């Protein structure tokens, strides 16, 4: 987005084909041309108020990821115009660095022994929180989940400075989640993330009363109405969101204030994009409460296949220098706006086959 010679650059993470892919993203942005073209990015709250319907809608299309993309661009422009990183506009840098929650799935790594080896490698590189996918959506079958958890715990040991977690992505019913939690109770798990479907907040609350593992809502709490429901029903010990799923940084500021008011620690997941990862880091840097838990901000680390993105990298990226990761932490960029520089030379090689650049508002 161009404003007075300042170019705002962002991505909204991954837009999967099953959710309409890039076509629906661009169709929405084109439909917002009357709202966006000619608007002042410093009036971002007014602009985003006009797009709020696309975050919370029962009568039309709701796609908060695309609203989040526009939100990122607006914050990037304002930050560049003021020559400040976004976290300074949100109140300053409360967290110099943030812990990585390293996520593993046996869909990607099929052997329990290989999962354990990779977990040990992650810990050797400074990672202190590992989350294993369970429940059949991103994890294997029930018995395999039990084996994976036990194998990783045995490989890492029961050390005080390490958190082992599990995440079902809402793929289990209450009874399955209860049985799994009881089967691995001796594995000293730190949290059980979203065991029941997003709509079953009552199931989360019931499970919380009947197991010893802390419950982390995620799909249930990702947007403000769900967060309020989780708080009202005392359904969890911590709450999670994703910045793009919430609708962007501006909406996350409101979401975070509610979580903080309820005295709940905050966890943040991520989608797959370098600018999305940096935008998330900017928000998480802005309040001390966001430094309590590790966050699944993973894409730059995964894309470059390294735990340390501060050294020499060998894969071409659409950013000149990716978000910094080292010793199990990620660091909010200090440049203006989102804090990343677009690698324009790399863009042609990353355009999706069959797609081409689109301009709105141009002559």
N, C-alpha and C positions, 0 to 999 in steps of 0.2 A: 504494500500500500504506500502510495506517494503522498507526502504532505510538505509543501514548501521546500522541496528538494531533499527532504528527509525520507528515506525509504525504510518502512517498517517491514521486517521479515519474520516469519514464524512458520511452524507446522503444527498440526493438531494431533500428531502421532499417527497411528495406523487407522485407515478407513477401510475396513474389510469389505470384500465383495458381497458377503452375506448381509451387510448393512447398507448396501447400495453403492459402496465404493466411491470413486472420485466423481462419477457422474452426478450423484445426488448432492455431493459437496458443492460442486460448481453451480448446479442448478439453484441451490439455496442462495449462494453468494450473489449470483446474478439477480435473483428476485429481490435482494436487499439493496440493489443499486440506488434506489431513491433515498434510502436511509444513509448510505455510506458516502456516496459521491457528493463532495462539497461540504461535508461535515467537518467540524473541528475536533481532532482527536482528544484535545483537552476537555471536551464535553463527553468523555467516554461513558459516564454514568447515564447520560441522556440517550446516547446511541444504544447502549446495552439494554436500557429499559424498553426500547422499542423491539429488541430481539428476545426479550425475556420469555415471550410466548413460545419460543422454539426450545426453551429449556424445560418448561412445565406446561404441557398441553395434553388435554384429553380429547380435543376436538380437531386436531390437525397434526402435522408432522412435528415431532419433538426430536431434536438432534443436538444435544448440548455440546458435542464435540466440535461442531462447526461454529457455534457461538463462541466456544473457547478459542478457536483459531483467530477469530476477529478480535477477541479480547486481548490475546497475546500481541497481535499487531499494533493495537492501540497503545498498549503499555510500552511496547518497543519504541514507537514513535515519540511518545511523551518523554521517555527516559533519554532518548538520543537528543531531543530538543533541549532538555535541561542538563545534558551531559552527566547523568547519574544512572547507576544501576537501579533496577526496579525495587530491590529491597530497601534502598534509601528512601524511595517514595512511599514505602509502606511503614516506615518508622525506624529504619536502620537495620544494621546487621547484628541480630541477636545471637546467631549461630555462625561461627567461622567455618565450620564443617559439619556434615551430617552423615550419620551411619548408613551403610548399605545393607538392605535386607536382600540377601542373595537367594533367588527363587530357582528351584530345581524340579523337573518333571521327568517321570520315567517314560513319557511319550517321546521325549527327545533323547534321553539316556536310558535305554531299556534294561540294563543290568543293575541290580541292587549293589553289586560290588563296585561297578564303575561309578554309580552315584556317590558311594562312600568315598571312593578315591578322589572324585572331583570336590566333594565336600571338604576333605582334608586339605586339598590344594588351596581351596578358598580360604580356609582358616589360616593356612601358612602365609597367605597373602594379606592377612589383616582382617578378613571378614569375621564378624562376631555374631551375626544373625543369619541363619539359613532357614528357609521355608520350603517344605516339601509339599508338592501338590498331591491331593488325595481325592477320592470320591468318584473317579471315572470320567470327569469332564476333561481335566488336564492331568489327572493321575491315573494309575492303573486300577485293577480290581481290588476288592476289599482286602483279601489275604496278601496281595502284593503290597498294598499300602502298609500293612503291619510289618512286613519283612523289611521294606525300605526304611521305615522309621527306626526299627531296631538295629539295622545294619549301620545306619549313619550314626546313631547314638553310640554304638559300640566303637566305631572308628574314631569318633571325636573324643569320647570319654565324657564324664560328667563334670566338666570344668565350670567353675563359677563365672568366668568371663564370656561364656558362650550361650546363645539362645537358639534352641531348636524349635521350630514352629511348623504347623501344618495348615493348609488352605484348601478347602473343598470347593471354593467358588460357587457355593449354594447348590451343589450337586447331590447332597444327601438329604434324606428325610430325617426327622427327629430320632427315630429308633436306630437307624444306621449310625448316625453321628454319636449317639449315646454309647453304642456297643464299641465303636472304634476308640472313643476316648477312654473307656474302661479297659480295653485290651492293651493300651499303651500307656496306662497311667504311671507305670514304673519308669518310663523313659524321660521323665522330668521335662515335659513340653512347656514352652513359655506361653504360647497362645494357639488357639484354634480359630482360624480366620474363616468367617462366613460358612459355617457348617450346613445350615439349612437354606432353602431358597430365599431370594430377596424379600418376597412377600410374607414370609413366615417369621415375623418378629416375635410372635408369641412362642414359637418353637425355640428361638434363640434364648428367650427369657427362661423358659422351662429347662433348657439344657444347662444354662448357667447355674441353676439351682442344684443340679444333679451331678455335676462333674467338678473335678478339682482344677482343670486347665482353664486359664483365662479365655474369655470369649472376645474376639475382635469382630465387630460388625464391619462389613465392607460394602457389598452390593446393596445391603439394606440401608446403609447410612450415607451413601455416596452423594445424595442430593439433600437439600435442607429439609423437605417434608419427611423423608425417611429418617434423617438424623433426629428430628424432633420425636418421631415415633419410638425410636430406640431409647431415647432418654426417658420419655414418659413411661415406658414399660420396663425400665431398668433392665434392659435386655443384654447389656454387654459391659465389659470392663475397659474397653478402648474402642475407638471408632476410626473408620478408614474412609478415604475418598480417593479420587483421581482428579487432578485439576481439570482435565478436558471433560471428563464425565460430569463434573459439577457445573461446567459452563464457563470456566476461565478463572483467572486470578481474582477478579473483582467479586465474583460469586463465592470463591473460596475464602476471601477475607470475611464475608458474612458467615459462611459455614464455620470457619475456625473460631469466630467469636462465640458462637453458640456452644461448640464443643468445649471451649475454654470455660465458659460460664457454667457448664455442667461438671467441670473438674475432671474431664476425661482426656487421657493421652490420645494423640493423633498419629495415625499411620497413613502414608500416602503411597498408592501404587502408581504405575505409569503405563503409557502406551509407547509405541515405538517410533520415536523421532528425536533428532538432536536438539532442535529448538524447544520441543515440548519438555525434554529432560531439563534444559536450562531454565525454562520458565517455572517449572516446578521447584527447582532449587532456589530461585529468586523468592518465591513465596515462603518456602520452608525456612529460609534464612531470617525471615522478618520477625519471628516471635520465639521466645525461649522455649515455649511449650512444645514446639515442633522438633526440638532437639532431644526429646526424651526417648523416642522409639526410632528404630531403624526403618528406612523407607526403600521400597522396591523401585528405585530409580536406576534402571539397568541398561538402557539401550546403547549408549556410547561404549560402555564396557563390553557388551555382547557383540556389537558391530565390529569392534576392533579386536575381539577375542583376547582381551588382556584385563588384568586387575589394576593396571597402571597406565592411564592415558596421558600421563605427563611426559613420557619418554618418546622414543622414535616409533612412529606408527607406519604401517605398510599398506593400508587399504585406503583408496581414495574416498574422501568424504565430501558432503555438500557444505561443510563448514571448514574454515581454515584451521581452527583449533577447537576440538570438542570439549565438552564439559570435563573438568579435571577429576580423576579418581586416583586415589593412592592410599595404601594401607587400610583398606576397608571403609574409607570415607569418600564422599564427593563434596566438591567445593563450589559455592555459588560464584558465577563469573563476576568480575569486577568492572567490566566494560559497561558503557552506557546502554540503557534499555535491557533487553534480554541478555546482552553481553557477548553474543557470538557474531562472527563475521561470515557472511555467505561466501562460499567458494564458487564464484560464478563460472570458472572454467570447467568445473565438474558437473554442472547442471545438465548439459546435453546428454551425458551418459547415464543420467538417473531419471530421465523422463519415461514414464510408463509406455510400453509398446502400444501403439495405436492412439496415443493421446498427444496433444500439442498445447503449448502455452495459450492461455485465454486472458484477454484484457477486458475489463469493464470500465466504463466511464471515459474511455479514450476516444480520440477523434479518428 
